[in-house]
Amino acid sequence: MIGMAHFNGVELTDETILKTRKWFHDVSLECIDEVKTGKVKVNDEEYYFKWRNEQAIEYMNGYSDHTLTFLQRAYYIQTGESVALLPK
């Protein structure tokens, strides 16, 4: 068991946590691809690639599991519902 996490009154499953980690990991790698293909420009590609690769590893190791962004995405992955975090 990864650890019990709750968001918006819902217990997030281990499967959901792993899927969410993978989602953030993949987004980090997609950001690298966008720079490599020229779709996005950055000032220091070497630094950016290093940072994004480290970030991808950290996501898979659960370093961001406690963040509001992570929990909101996990909730969406598990329930299909999006929760507004800021008032209208």
Order of alpha helices (4+ residues) and beta strands (2+ residues): beta-beta-alpha-alpha-alpha
